[in-house]
Amino acid sequence: ESALRVLERTGVVVQDDAAIALLRARGVRCDGRRVYVTEDQVQEALASAPGSFVLHGRRPELALPLGGADGRVFASGSGAAYMLEPGDGAAGVRMRSGTLADLESTAKLGHQLAAIDFNSDCMEPLDVPEEARTRRGTHARLVNSDKAIEWVASVDADIEDSERINEILFGSEWHAVPRALIVLNTTAPLLISGETARILLHWARRGQPVCMTSCVMGGTTGPATVAGVLTVQHAELLAGLVLGQAAREGAPFVYGGLPVMASLRTGAARFSGPEFVRMAVATAQLAHLCGLPVRAGAACTDSHAVDARAMAESAEALSSAVFAGAHFLFQAAGIMSSFNALSLEKFVLDADLITALRAAVDPVRAGEESLAEDVIDAVGPGGGYLGQSHTRRHARDLERPDAQPLETFDRWAAAGGEDAAALAARRVRDLLAAHEPPADLDRATRRQLDDYCLS
């Protein structure tokens, strides 16, 4: 209710004249580029936006339901400019600029790890000229994995590249179904940039999903209270929804919130701690209230090393969003250093966390075989179940193939005493060595893709 009052009384600035003209034609009150949206206009947009959709893949079995009761998608980290890796020195870790080879490595890991559904634009390849970065990075992800990818769009030219590459992959009617998800950000407080508005309108008209994300920082770009931050976020995202539905009713829209509180002592954003968790849960609740698919939370940490703090903060943040019912778990693997860096070792550890969370939210099945009353009767009080055929049938149900086997302390120490980070480093090496690219791109398609992206 507070956000609706803000939308009608304070308004949101939309920095694109075509978007303003469209909203004005739909009856939205506009004063220059400042728009004032009513509750009825929000409700109309909510009525037309789908509560779930299927993100179609390169093969039918790779389609990803998103939203509703079971449409949960885990996506790797995105947008890091630096790589964290084991190194010499007192810290035992070093940070360096990200490269195209690093981005390729994340795609290879995501391709092989069953926990990862969606290969995000994990790394900003700073060794590639900026004008070619999006095309080269997209190419790297497409040729190293056949899983769905994040389509990068921060400037107008990116949308042209996305159109052309999807035409190469799927033909001129590629947009007949939801196929290419783009993540767009509002500009807090209460502003939608010209680039964001134009991309949103174009993609919505194509019937393609947009994850509109508000990244309000309490105390700097939003009020210094949790409820105030959520009010600004909700107003921004509802304004984006109204604009997207004005372009095309029924266009898929994902409600995305990544709110944080700032440390008013240092000015830094806190991507950890109880406030981050509370706002991730509240973001999911707000989206559920609206009946929209939701992005919330992340496996994020403010730590600069793959250590206990990094994994504790990541587990706290990601699990809260999962148990709150978030659908699009973006930034769920590898991200570190307050979203500035990525670690391949943490990537595989986060994948283990995702596997565990999938199992944790899997409903308890209570059929005849699961309730096992006949076995309970046969064993009786004080008996043992190890020799039962029922036990043999279910012996592998709870095994996780990628998990570290349970060992006694003596056997673990004798084998070298690897901690989680060391084991993850070995797994990264093994996975990268074992990677085989997908074989679904025929020779002509691959040639067109190479010519467009690498020229």
Helices and strands as residue ranges (DSSP letters): H 2-9, E 12-14, H 17-25, E 29-31, E 34-36, H 39-48, E 52-55, G 60-62, E 64-67, E 73-74, E 82-86, E 93-97, H 100-112, E 118-119, H 130-144, E 148-149, H 156-170, G 174-176, E 182-185, E 191-192, H 194-205, E 210-214, E 217-218, H 226-247, E 253-257, E 260-262, E 269-270, H 274-290, E 294-296, H 308-323, E 328-329, E 335-336, G 337-339, E 341-342, H 344-360, H 368-371, H 373-379, H 389-393, H 409-414, H 420-434, H 443-454
